[in-house]
């Protein structure tokens, strides 16, 4: 569009592209947070078992 090329800013991106990127970043951040919430208890349990049963280190 001619209005976009008249903008002084070097990154003349349409607004809807920025909105899509914001939505994508929010979705990725949500996936990362949910994955961390799911995996953190599992790793905590594994570390707890390794510390309480030092003889099972090779099996884990």
Secondary structure, DSSP 8 states (H G I E B T S, - for coil): -HHHHT-SSS----HHHHHHHHHHHHHHHHHHHHHHHHHHHHHHHHHHHHHH-GGGTTT-
